[in-house]
Amino acid sequence: MSEPAEIERTVEAAIEAGINHFDYVTTNDKLFEPMARAIRRHRAEVHLQVHLGVDYRGHEYA
């Protein structure tokens, strides 16, 4: 699993390079927070596709 700081740097670099659509599904619910921090300043410019219907009660993709 990537470190939160690495996720933030990667997403920031992608946004700076002009990428504005992220198809986001994780195997762990702990990865949503770093993504949120990375897009916070760019929220009006970024489109997220998040896969719903996932059961994270066990903190893992089920």
Secondary structure by P-SEA (a helix, b strand, c coil): cccaaaaaaaaaaaaaacccccccccccccaaaaaaaaaccccccccccccccccccccccc
